[in-house]
Amino acid sequence: MDAQAHVDLVNEFSAHNYAPLPAVISKAEGVWVEDVEGRRFMDFLAAYSAVNFGHSNAELMQVAREQLERVTLTSRAFITDQLGPFCKELAELCNMETVLPMNTGAEAVETAIKTARRWGYQIKGVQADKAKIIVCDQNFHGRTTTVISFSTDPDCRKDFGPFTPGFEVVPYGDIEALKNAIDDNTVGFLVEPIQGEAGIIVPPDGYLQEVRQACTDSNILFIADEIQSGLGRTGKTFACDHENVKPDIYILGKALGAGIMPVSAVVSSRAIMDVFTPGSHGSTFGGNPLACTIGRKVIEILGKGEIQDHTTQLAGYLFDRLRAYKWDKVTTIRGRGLWVGIELDRVSAGKAKPYCLRLMEEGLLCKDTHEYSIRLAPPLIITKEEIDWALERLDKVLR
Ligand SMILES: *Cc1c(COP(=O)(O)O)cnc(C)c1O
């Protein structure tokens, strides 16, 4: 089947909950993917950071393959030889004490919400069913019914009500708004240290430190959703590291499974995590040995720090070059690490999607976000030469 036949098949038989670019990929290696007709593209999205270590990464594939031959799933009714080491190693990477493994990001966010609510009732002493969690405008934390209950994007919510109560939205990056929203029933502040889906929005310098202080002062949990910003993307293990801040709860996903398996986790202290007792939460697949093995290799790679340094180095180069072009159609270039939002001028350029289509025709795969931004997030293993290749295409399309 050629590419068009695949596009038609997807249009006919798949739900229309996505509007993908018509690149029909059949294999991938490193930063490159290949379509069914043998055309090669550079992947400048990396599955929204799930493929941080590149496609078909040899080390990761090797441990996955070996585990596939041994045991892949037992459920949490039993313990496998991968679970303990995974939890220990992830807790250590996070400088925390305990791990609750799940599968997708949204499930880990749900888990963190349940953690904060129970902590509120059982430890802080909030009155039954009154717990409030503060979240930010333009947030993205996943797609479950509870998580979209506090989305501010109308497309995510329309006709999916009734919604889960117990959330209050404040503007992102505004510390006074957060402080004003905190009351006696507040149990936590759930925030992306850098907003991904909103268009790679970096908060003002010092914001995360102020958030840490405000949460400590008011005895509420600082819950950092590092599903997209974490695990090397910004040049540090966590985006919170840029401000030397440690949240009470990390929510991790995406790159933790290296694009091989969905692997997510909530990581916190023993005191907080002990709100969970047998039967109070769980997942058939969470903490399965295949996921744990892959996660352990990801943790090992991050533990060396080389990929973070490489990311920082190349990010400096990428931002310097991007800013030097001074494209008329572009109003802002923002981001951190190998994570870039290119904001187009609404009048002279218009929406981002047609530019992503043209970039695809030039061999570069990236994604529009919030209509007027082009999001760049290549695998972190990318080389300088590969970045040069991508920049040539970007210049051709944006000039
Ligand atoms: C992708 C993402 C999620 C949801 O993860 P899924 O695996 O798609 O459920 C949650 N939070 C952030 C910040 C994300 O980027």
The ligand as an SDF file (V2000), in Angstrom:
LIG
                    3D

 15 15  0  0  0  0  0  0  0  0999 V2000
    1.8320   14.0640   27.5640 C   0  0  0  0  0  0  0  0  0  0  0  0
    1.5740   14.6870   28.8620 C   0  0  0  0  0  0  0  0  0  0  0  0
    0.6650   14.1260   29.7640 C   0  0  0  0  0  0  0  0  0  0  0  0
   -0.1910   12.9240   29.4360 C   0  0  0  0  0  0  0  0  0  0  0  0
    0.5460   11.7950   29.1250 O   0  0  0  0  0  0  0  0  0  0  0  0
   -0.1570   10.5760   28.3480 P   0  0  0  0  0  0  0  0  0  0  0  0
    0.8770    9.4950   28.3760 O   0  0  0  0  0  0  0  0  0  0  0  0
   -0.4740   11.0690   26.9740 O   0  0  0  0  0  0  0  0  0  0  0  0
   -1.3880   10.2400   29.1080 O   0  0  0  0  0  0  0  0  0  0  0  0
    0.5380   14.7340   30.9990 C   0  0  0  0  0  0  0  0  0  0  0  0
    1.2440   15.8340   31.3200 N   0  0  0  0  0  0  0  0  0  0  0  0
    2.1210   16.4020   30.4820 C   0  0  0  0  0  0  0  0  0  0  0  0
    2.8990   17.6020   30.9120 C   0  0  0  0  0  0  0  0  0  0  0  0
    2.2960   15.8640   29.2110 C   0  0  0  0  0  0  0  0  0  0  0  0
    3.1400   16.4420   28.3600 O   0  0  0  0  0  0  0  0  0  0  0  0
  1  2  1  0
  2  3  1  0
  2 14  2  0
  3  4  1  0
  3 10  2  0
  4  5  1  0
  5  6  1  0
  6  7  2  0
  6  8  1  0
  6  9  1  0
 10 11  1  0
 11 12  2  0
 12 13  1  0
 12 14  1  0
 14 15  1  0
M  END
$$$$
